[in-house]
Amino acid sequence: MAETAPGRNAPCWCGSGRKYKRCHLDADVKAAAERSTPLVPRARDIFEIRESILTPNQPRSGEIRRNRR
């Protein structure tokens, strides 16, 4: 059975007697955001980092032609 989050104005699940929005809502939202972020970098990020390290900044072919004239 799936757990459902309490409503904003419902009593907090911790038993403090306070409303959920005043007690644990912010902490639960932050925890959910941390769980949803990927732990490993995307392949594109790895490729960009690798390319920036391995290849020096070279002028583009159009820039080479302009400099030769």
Backbone torsions as a table, in degrees:
resi	resn	phi	psi	omega
1	MET	NA	132.2	-178.0
2	ALA	-81.2	139.1	177.2
3	GLU	-79.5	141.8	175.8
4	THR	-109.9	144.0	179.4
5	ALA	-72.6	144.7	177.4
6	PRO	-68.9	155.2	176.4
7	GLY	-67.7	160.5	-177.5
8	ARG	-58.5	-37.8	-176.3
9	ASN	-96.4	4.1	177.6
10	ALA	-77.4	158.6	175.0
11	PRO	-61.3	145.4	-177.5
12	CYS	-65.5	148.6	-178.5
13	TRP	-70.0	-16.8	-176.8
14	CYS	-81.0	-12.4	177.8
15	GLY	88.6	15.2	-178.4
16	SER	-73.9	-18.3	-177.6
17	GLY	90.6	-6.3	178.0
18	ARG	-88.2	163.6	174.9
19	LYS	-69.8	149.9	-178.7
20	TYR	-58.7	-39.5	-177.7
21	LYS	-66.7	-24.0	179.6
22	ARG	-95.0	-10.7	-174.1
23	CYS	-110.6	-69.8	-171.6
24	HIS	-118.4	3.6	-176.8
25	LEU	-60.3	-48.9	-178.5
26	ASP	-61.6	-43.4	-179.5
27	ALA	-65.0	-39.9	179.5
28	ASP	-68.2	-37.2	178.5
29	VAL	-66.5	-43.7	178.4
30	LYS	-63.2	-41.2	179.4
31	ALA	-65.0	-39.7	178.4
32	ALA	-66.0	-37.7	179.0
33	ALA	-66.4	-39.3	178.8
34	GLU	-66.5	-35.7	179.0
35	ARG	-70.3	-28.5	-175.2
36	SER	-87.3	-13.2	179.9
37	THR	-78.7	139.6	179.9
38	PRO	-69.3	143.1	-179.0
39	LEU	-87.3	-21.2	-179.8
40	VAL	-112.3	146.5	179.1
41	PRO	-69.2	154.4	177.9
42	ARG	-71.1	156.9	-179.6
43	ALA	-59.9	-38.1	179.6
44	ARG	-62.4	-41.1	179.0
45	ASP	-63.2	-42.1	179.4
46	ILE	-63.6	-43.4	180.0
47	PHE	-62.2	-44.3	-179.3
48	GLU	-64.4	-40.7	178.6
49	ILE	-65.2	-44.7	-179.9
50	ARG	-61.5	-44.9	-179.3
51	GLU	-65.2	-37.5	-179.3
52	SER	-69.3	-27.2	179.3
53	ILE	-82.7	-43.4	-172.1
54	LEU	-81.9	-32.3	-177.0
55	THR	-108.7	128.0	176.6
56	PRO	-71.6	160.9	178.4
57	ASN	-70.1	107.3	-179.2
58	GLN	-105.7	145.9	177.6
59	PRO	-67.5	149.4	177.8
60	ARG	-72.3	162.7	-176.3
61	SER	-60.4	-35.0	177.7
62	GLY	-66.6	-34.1	179.0
63	GLU	-71.6	-32.4	179.1
64	ILE	-66.4	-44.8	-179.0
65	ARG	-62.3	-41.3	-179.5
66	ARG	-66.0	-36.3	-178.4
67	ASN	-72.8	-25.1	-177.8
68	ARG	-77.1	-26.1	-176.1
69	ARG	-75.6	NA	NA
